[in-house]
Amino acid sequence: METQVAKRLYQVWKGSNRFFCGGRLIFGPDVISLLMTITLIAGPSIAFACQIIVKIHNREKLAHHHHMYEHSHILGYPVLIVTLIVTLADLIFLFLTSSRDPGIVPRSVRPPESEETFDGATPSMEWVSGRTPHLRLPRTKDVSVNGFVVKVKYCETCFLYRPPRASHCSICNNCVQKFDHHCPWVGQCIGLRNYRFFFLFISSSTFLCIYVFIISWLNIIGERKHYTSLWKSMTSEVLSLVLIIYTFVAVWFVGGLTVFHAYLISTNQTTYENFRYRYDKKENPYNKGLFGNFKDVFFSKIPSSMNDFRSWVFEDSKETGTHISTNGISIISSKEKIDIEMGMKCSPDSSTPIPSILQNLDYSIIDDNLKMNNRQEADVNPDPFDFPTAQEPLVEGSGDADVCCNETHGQIVTDTPNVTISTNEISNPNIGDGELPQT
C-alpha cells in the first residue's frame, strides 16, 4: 500500500553532500580531507606554542633560582597570545567555509515545459538532448544583467536554467550560485555564501606562516649569542629550523592563492570565469570598481540559503515507485501516471502495483461496456469479406444464372448480359418477386 513518510530535506537530498547535526552542517563528499587540512594548520601551531611555553618555563625557573638567563627572550607571552589567536581564527574561518551552504540552487522536480522555455530571440541552435531527449529546449538563454546580455545554460541534472554566474559542480552534484571552484582542502564548493570566509581562511593561513617563519628566525638569531655561531644555534633549535622550512614551503601555496584571489576580488571575477577567459574580449558586467568590488565581498549582507535542509518533506514508500519532491509534494512517476490516465489495471503478478485511486473501482462494468461497444461496431462495420460461399438465386426463373460477388465495387454480377445488381438495391422492399431492378 502507498504510504507517506515524513523526512527532513537533507535526508532525501539528491546531491553528494554530507550532513551533520541534523542537517545544520553541510559538507562536501570529500569532507575527510578537512581533517588533513586541520592537521596541517594546528600541528605546527601547537608545536610552536609548546616551544614558547617551554622557553617561558625555563626562563621563570632560572629567574626563581637567581640565575641569569642568557638565552633569547624572543619567545614570550605576546608571541604565544598572537599565535593562539591567529591559529584559532584560521580554524574558525576554515570551519565556516566548509560547513555552510555555499549557495546551492534548489533542484526542479521536473524539466520545464518547452513552450515556457523556448525563446524565439535566442540565437543558439543547440538543443538539450542528453538526459531529456524528448524535450526541445534551447541549451542557452539570454538574460540582461546591468544592461549587458548574458547567456545562462540549462542544467540537465537539476532541470533548470542556471542563474547568472552559477555552475554545476560535478563533485557535489549541485548547481552553485557564483561558483568559484571546488576546493579539496576544505572539502566544499566555494560560492556566493562562503567565498568571504574562504578568502579570510587563506589570508590568515598566509599571515600565520609568515609570522611563524619570522619569529623562528629571530629565535635562532637570538640564540646565536649563546652558541657563538649561527650553525650551532640552528642545530640546538631544531624545532625552529623545522618550522622555518615548513612555513617557507607552505607560504608559496597559500600566499600565492591569497594574491590570486585578491586580484579576482578587485576585478569581480571568479576562478571559473578567469580560467575560461570569460572577460578577456568583452566587458565584465559585474565589475563595480576596486572599492565597490571589495565592498561587495566583505561588507555586504550574505544572502540567506535557498534551501531549508531541516524542513519536512513527504516521501512515498518504495513500493509505489514515486519520486521525492524537494518542496514537500510527492510526485507520481510517469509509469504510474500512465496507469491512472489510461485506466489500466495491473495484474497480480506485475511488479507495478495498482495505484490507490484505482484499487476500489468495479471493473466489471468497464468490461461489459467494452463488450457492448465491440458488438455494436461489428454490426455497423461488417467484415467486407464475410459473404456466404453459396447463395440462393435472387430472381425467380433466372435458370442456372451464376451469381458472384464483386468485392471491389460492392456489386453482384449475374451472367445475364448488361444486368448488374447493386448490393444497396437488394434490400429495397419495393422490388417485387420476379422483377429485376432498374439498371
Salt bridges, closest charged atoms under 4 A:
ASP30 OD2 - HIS182 NE2 3.10
GLU70 OE1 - HIS226 ND1 3.77
GLU113 OE2 - ARG110 NH1 3.32
GLU126 OE1 - ARG139 NE 3.63
ASP142 OD1 - LYS151 NZ 3.17
GLU156 OE2 - ARG139 NH1 3.60
ASP180 OD2 - HIS181 ND1 2.52
GLU223 OE2 - LYS55 NZ 3.16
GLU223 OE1 - HIS71 ND1 2.82
GLU237 OE2 - LYS55 NZ 2.83
GLU273 OE1 - ARG165 NH2 2.94
ASP296 OD1 - LYS288 NZ 3.82
GLU315 OE1 - LYS7 NZ 2.90
